[in-house]
């Protein structure tokens, strides 16, 4: 790191749990952020500010007026622009020293290829079908998955390493036969709920890379924003899981 980088990241470097080695680890890391919406917006901004060296952001959608209530990386003048392009502009404005790769064509055909390039994947999507595919790719490529979800006044967050023999994957928690179709476009979301969970998603991704504290591996954190209540439950590996018990 040069003098400017040491100054930029000085408040993190002074943390004994991070230091220069930890900051260099962040600079050397690659994270794949799928979905630049309510969750991905704060995640993208904080990962950029924290100095994650290479951030790959994937989203095929364009910015709409209804997004702006919670997708804080996008501004009014960005309406009609691709979300990844809008997000890239803001991320590089915060930190021009990082690399941001944009993907508008992430699909089942190339998902594993892009997952394999990352040290960690952050899933900020809003439907079970996509989450299941991301989870399967992470298990197959042995990449940690930080998964978050929000709806109404509720949020959930967990870290999955289903490729490990004693750890569950996302599908152990949500088997396909239990799938439902709830999302914020049909049920609503209070704007700061997405901000809180997206920020915590970035926090957990950084903690996993730096191997810090409780990383929520094999645990599900549930937030009730109405009562400002947080609780954590243990997730067990499903012995019959079709994804993580076939390795």
C-alpha positions in Angstrom: 0.0 0.0 0.0 1.2 3.5 -0.8 0.8 6.5 1.6 -2.6 7.5 0.2 -4.0 4.0 0.7 -2.6 3.8 4.2 -4.4 7.1 5.0 -7.6 6.0 3.3 -7.9 2.8 5.3 -6.2 4.1 8.5 -9.3 3.7 10.7 -9.5 0.1 9.8 -5.8 -0.5 9.9 -5.6 0.8 13.5 -8.0 -2.0 14.6 -5.7 -4.8 16.0 -8.0 -7.4 14.5 -7.4 -6.0 11.0 -4.0 -4.2 10.8 -2.0 -3.8 7.6 -2.1 -7.5 6.9 -5.9 -7.6 7.1 -6.3 -4.5 5.0 -4.0 -6.0 2.4 -6.1 -9.2 2.5 -9.2 -7.1 1.6 -7.3 -5.4 -1.2 -6.3 -8.8 -2.6 -9.8 -10.3 -2.3 -12.5 -10.7 -5.0 -16.2 -10.6 -4.1 -19.2 -11.4 -6.3 -22.2 -9.4 -5.5 -25.4 -10.7 -7.2 -28.2 -8.2 -7.2 -27.7 -4.4 -6.9 -31.1 -3.6 -5.3 -32.2 -2.9 -1.8 -29.6 -5.3 -0.2 -26.8 -5.0 -2.9 -26.8 -1.1 -2.8 -25.5 -0.6 0.7 -23.3 -3.8 0.4 -21.7 -2.4 -2.7 -21.0 1.0 -1.2 -19.5 -0.4 2.0 -17.4 -3.0 0.3 -16.0 -0.4 -2.0 -15.3 2.0 0.9 -13.7 -0.7 2.9 -11.2 -1.5 0.2 -12.2 -4.8 -1.3 -9.9 -4.9 -4.2 -12.1 -6.4 -6.9 -15.9 -6.4 -6.7 -17.9 -8.1 -9.4 -21.5 -6.8 -9.5 -24.2 -8.6 -11.4 -27.7 -7.4 -12.3 -29.6 -7.4 -15.6 -32.2 -4.8 -14.5 -32.4 -1.0 -15.1 -33.1 1.6 -12.4 -36.8 2.5 -11.9 -38.5 5.2 -9.9 -39.9 2.7 -7.4 -36.4 1.4 -6.7 -35.1 4.7 -5.3 -37.0 4.4 -1.9 -34.5 1.7 -0.7 -31.8 1.2 -3.4 -29.6 3.9 -2.2 -26.7 3.4 -4.6 -29.0 4.7 -7.4 -30.2 8.3 -7.8 -33.0 10.0 -9.6 -30.8 10.9 -12.6 -30.0 7.2 -13.0 -33.5 6.1 -13.9 -33.4 4.1 -17.1 -29.7 3.2 -16.6 -28.5 -0.3 -16.0 -28.2 -0.8 -12.2 -24.6 -2.2 -12.5 -23.5 0.9 -14.4 -25.1 3.2 -11.9 -23.6 1.3 -9.0 -20.2 1.2 -10.6 -20.2 5.0 -10.9 -20.9 5.5 -7.2 -18.5 2.8 -6.0 -15.6 4.3 -8.0 -16.5 7.8 -6.9 -16.0 6.5 -3.3 -12.9 4.6 -4.0 -11.2 4.9 -7.5 -8.5 2.5 -6.4 -10.6 -0.6 -6.5 -11.6 -2.7 -9.6 -15.4 -3.0 -10.3 -16.5 -5.5 -13.0 -20.1 -5.3 -14.2 -22.2 -8.3 -15.4 -25.5 -7.8 -17.2 -25.6 -11.4 -18.5 -25.1 -13.6 -15.5 -27.0 -16.8 -16.1 -27.2 -20.5 -15.2 -24.7 -21.1 -18.0 -21.9 -18.9 -16.7 -22.8 -18.7 -13.0 -20.2 -21.3 -11.9 -17.5 -19.6 -13.9 -18.1 -16.3 -12.2 -18.5 -17.9 -8.7 -15.2 -19.6 -9.1 -13.5 -16.3 -9.6 -14.6 -15.0 -6.2 -13.4 -15.5 -2.6 -17.0 -15.0 -1.4 -20.4 -14.5 -2.9 -23.1 -12.1 -1.6 -26.6 -13.0 -2.7 -28.9 -10.0 -2.8 -31.5 -11.4 -5.1 -35.2 -11.6 -4.3 -36.5 -15.0 -5.4 -36.0 -18.6 -4.3 -35.3 -19.9 -7.8 -32.2 -17.7 -8.2 -31.1 -18.2 -4.7 -31.1 -22.0 -5.1 -29.0 -21.7 -8.3 -26.5 -19.4 -6.6 -26.3 -21.8 -3.6 -25.7 -24.8 -5.8 -22.9 -23.0 -7.6 -21.2 -21.9 -4.4 -21.3 -25.5 -3.1 -19.9 -26.9 -6.3 -17.1 -24.3 -6.5 -16.5 -24.4 -2.7 -17.0 -20.6 -2.2 -18.6 -19.1 0.9 -22.1 -17.6 0.4 -23.4 -14.7 2.4 -27.2 -14.7 2.0 -29.6 -12.0 3.1 -33.3 -11.4 2.6 -35.8 -8.7 3.5 -39.5 -8.2 3.4 -41.9 -5.8 5.2 -40.2 -5.2 8.6 -38.2 -8.4 8.6 -34.7 -9.4 7.7 -32.6 -12.6 7.6 -28.9 -13.1 7.3 -26.7 -16.2 7.2 -23.3 -17.5 5.9 -23.3 -20.9 4.2 -20.3 -23.2 3.6 -22.3 -26.2 2.5 -19.3 -27.7 0.8 -17.9 -28.5 4.3 -19.0 -31.9 5.6 -20.5 -30.5 8.8 -22.0 -27.3 7.5 -25.5 -26.7 5.9 -26.1 -25.0 2.6 -29.0 -22.6 1.8 -31.2 -25.5 0.5 -30.8 -27.3 3.9 -32.7 -24.3 5.3 -35.2 -23.8 2.5 -35.9 -27.0 0.6 -37.5 -26.5 -2.8 -40.8 -28.1 -1.9 -41.1 -25.4 0.8 -40.7 -22.5 -1.7 -43.0 -19.5 -1.6 -43.2 -16.5 -3.7 -43.1 -13.6 -1.3 -41.1 -10.6 -2.3 -41.0 -6.9 -1.5 -42.7 -5.9 -4.8 -45.8 -7.7 -3.6 -45.6 -7.3 0.1 -43.6 -4.0 0.7 -40.5 -3.1 2.5 -39.6 -0.3 4.9 -36.5 1.4 3.3 -34.0 1.2 6.3 -34.7 -2.5 6.8 -33.0 -3.2 3.5 -30.2 -0.8 4.4 -29.6 -2.5 7.8 -29.5 -6.0 6.3 -27.4 -5.0 3.2 -24.9 -3.3 5.5 -24.7 -6.4 7.8 -24.3 -8.6 4.7 -21.2 -6.6 3.7 -20.0 -6.8 7.4 -20.3 -10.6 7.4 -18.5 -10.9 4.1 -15.6 -8.9 5.4 -15.5 -10.9 8.6 -15.4 -14.1 6.7 -12.5 -12.9 4.5 -10.6 -11.7 7.6 -11.8 -14.7 9.8 -13.1 -12.4 12.5 -15.6 -13.1 15.2 -19.0 -14.9 14.9 -19.4 -15.3 11.1 -23.0 -16.7 11.3 -21.8 -19.9 9.6 -24.5 -22.5 10.2 -26.6 -19.9 11.9 -29.6 -17.8 10.8 -29.9 -14.3 12.2 -33.5 -12.9 12.2 -34.3 -9.3 12.6 -37.7 -7.9 13.6 -37.4 -4.2 12.8 -40.8 -3.3 14.2 -39.6 -4.3 17.7 -35.9 -3.9 17.0 -35.4 -7.5 18.0 -32.6 -9.8 16.8 -32.4 -13.5 17.4 -30.1 -16.3 16.1 -31.0 -19.9 15.4 -28.8 -22.8 14.6 -29.2 -24.4 11.1 -28.5 -28.2 10.8 -27.2 -29.9 7.7 -29.9 -31.8 6.0 -28.7 -35.4 5.6 -31.0 -35.7 2.5 -30.1 -32.4 0.9 -29.8 -32.9 -2.9 -27.1 -30.1 -3.1 -24.6 -30.4 -0.4 -24.8 -34.1 0.4 -23.9 -35.2 -3.2 -20.3 -34.1 -3.1 
